[in-house]
Amino acid sequence: RDPRGWHKTWRFQFKGEPAQDAGGVAREFWQLISEQLFHPHAGLFMYSATDNLTYQINPLAASLHGDETAARMFRVTGRLLGKALLDRQLLTVELEPPTEEHLGQVREVPLVAGGGDLEVSDENKVAFVQARFKHAMMDRIAASLGELLNGFYEVVPLSVLHGSNSKGERLDAQELEVLLCGIPEINVADWKSHTTYTNGVDKSSRRVTFFWKVVEEVLDQDQRTRLLQFVTGTSRLPAGGVRKLARGRGIEGGHKQVPRSHTCFNRLDLPDFTTFEHMRLVLTSIVACDPGGFSIN
């Protein structure tokens, strides 16, 4: 309940998974919590009007959960967003300002006093558009948005956001989105150029050549994000790309039958497969499975 507890260092351990949290477990926690919290089945957010990749506040959240419960849930959501920003953890969701949606029923909502008796004309069309935009953006979700912002500012005061970008200026919405959500697309050239090699391998080693050939020529963008999650524990990159990952970013020579990842150190142990086809089969199998979860051999 005390917002000061959100400023402490958090460590995570999943039930039944013995891995100790040196960063990788935390990244998986934030990925899972963001996926569940923002999914439409939770009732707090809904897909945007344009796609199912971005989310907006569900105007019916209070009807689904009750006013008090919805208010508490949005307050906690705001605190989680603030904590993620403080800890430089990336969320796997993108938020969008809310827009009107067709919800399967038609309701008349007066946008201005007496609006039900007014016809849209050339004289008042600008005022109509402004009123409709205001209703779509704020009025229907004002209470929920207010709770979310209050929760966020309890953890990250508004004054902290002033002077937070590289120019010492207040963060704008786009900069804040990149800090919270990261970069969704992977630049393979960037990944390669900021990868280190140890334990008997270098960038010209057979296994390394096969690995990057699969990443570049076989895997699509979605599969690359799943491979990135397998190696690092997150499916997105921070602002600045691979070089901004906290530590590691390496490929090591491995002697197991399959690759092993060390997500806390962003490191991949890569076996010396003798053929490209073997490497292709193993990597495509990895990205076809759930990349989450930790274990200790």
Secondary structure as GFF3:
##gff-version 3
##sequence-region A 1 297
A	DSSP	three_ten_helix	3	7	.	.	.	ID=ss1
A	DSSP	alpha_helix	24	38	.	.	.	ID=ss2
A	DSSP	three_ten_helix	40	42	.	.	.	ID=ss3
A	DSSP	beta_strand	45	47	.	.	.	ID=ss4
A	DSSP	beta_strand	54	57	.	.	.	ID=ss5
A	DSSP	alpha_helix	61	65	.	.	.	ID=ss6
A	DSSP	alpha_helix	67	86	.	.	.	ID=ss7
A	DSSP	beta_strand	94	95	.	.	.	ID=ss8
A	DSSP	three_ten_helix	115	117	.	.	.	ID=ss9
A	DSSP	alpha_helix	125	137	.	.	.	ID=ss10
A	DSSP	three_ten_helix	139	141	.	.	.	ID=ss11
A	DSSP	alpha_helix	142	155	.	.	.	ID=ss12
A	DSSP	alpha_helix	158	161	.	.	.	ID=ss13
A	DSSP	alpha_helix	173	181	.	.	.	ID=ss14
A	DSSP	alpha_helix	188	193	.	.	.	ID=ss15
A	DSSP	beta_strand	196	198	.	.	.	ID=ss16
A	DSSP	alpha_helix	206	217	.	.	.	ID=ss17
A	DSSP	alpha_helix	221	232	.	.	.	ID=ss18
A	DSSP	three_ten_helix	242	244	.	.	.	ID=ss19
A	DSSP	beta_strand	250	253	.	.	.	ID=ss20
A	DSSP	beta_strand	260	262	.	.	.	ID=ss21
A	DSSP	three_ten_helix	263	265	.	.	.	ID=ss22
A	DSSP	beta_strand	267	270	.	.	.	ID=ss23
A	DSSP	alpha_helix	276	288	.	.	.	ID=ss24
###
